C-alpha cells in the first residue's frame, strides 16, 4: 500500500493499511467464540497453546 499510494494519488485515491492486532473486547469471553474441535493431530498441541494465549488476552 505504501508504494501503491504514489500511483493512485493523482486520481485522489487514498490507501490505508490495516494491521490485525488484539484490542480490548469481549470477543474471547468463554461463551462468545465457537471453538472447533481439534481435528488435525499434528497441530493439536500448537493449537491448544495458541488458544490459551488468546484467551489470556481477553479484556486486555
Secondary structure, DSSP 8 states (H G I E B T S, - for coil): -TTHHHHHGGGT-----------S-STTSTTT--------HHHHHHHHHHHHHHHHTTT-
